[in-house]
Structures are given as structure tokens and as C-alpha cells.
Amino acid sequence: MKPTTESERRFHREVSRKEDRKLRARRGDMRGIWYGFGMFGMVGWSVAVPTLIGLAVGMWLDRTIERPYSFTLMGLLLGMAGGCYLAWYWVSRESRAANQEQDTEEPPGDERAAEDSAADRTGARGDRR
């Protein structure tokens, strides 16, 4: 059955895209579990290292400058904020790369080819032509 309205076409394209993604994952074309562990490690270290640097700088400032407020606490908070920003940066960068990788495998605007490939896999090609 051929989609008739624009919303049906969009729905069909989305289902085809997700089906293609699932098939690639089954074939093993997607990144593996070690990549996931590496990403978790990268996010963890990108938060931990700036936090520890901010803490160390704050402790050093507390020892060298006498003030009524705590440089250690400020350094900890600034380091943690910087680390969270770095983690967000790395995750968004990898997300963009994954989306670009996914977009290059199916050219945009080629709806007929996507419909035909999905129909070939499901065996529903029969009446459409």
C-alpha cells in the first residue's frame, strides 16, 4: 500500500530509517560495546580532571591568600562546571558524528529508493508498480 498523505509518507520514511538502523546493528556495522565503555570513560574523565584541577588551585589559593571565603569551594564548583561542559561537548560531538554517519548511508530526498528497499526486505513490493 502506497502512503497517500504527507504524514503517512513521513511515518513510512521514519519506519524505514529505523528498520535500516536495526538491520545495520544486527550486521555489526554499529559501534561495539567497547566503544560505549570508552565513551563512558571519556565522559567520566572529562568531569573528574577539571574538578580535581579546580580543587587543587582552590586549595593552593586558600593557603597563599587569607580571605573570609573559600577558594577551595569556588575552585571545586568551577572545575565541576567546566567538566560538565566538556562532557556535554564530547557527547554532543559524538551524537552529531553518529547522525552524520547515519545520514550518509541513506541520501536525503530519495524517498522512492528508501520505500523500495524497505519493501524488498519485507516482501511487500507486489502491487505498488
Summary of the structure (lengths in Angstrom):
residues: 129
radius of gyration: 24.8
end to end distance: 10.4
largest distance: 83.1
contacts: 306
relative contact order: 0.13
helix: 81%
strand: 0%
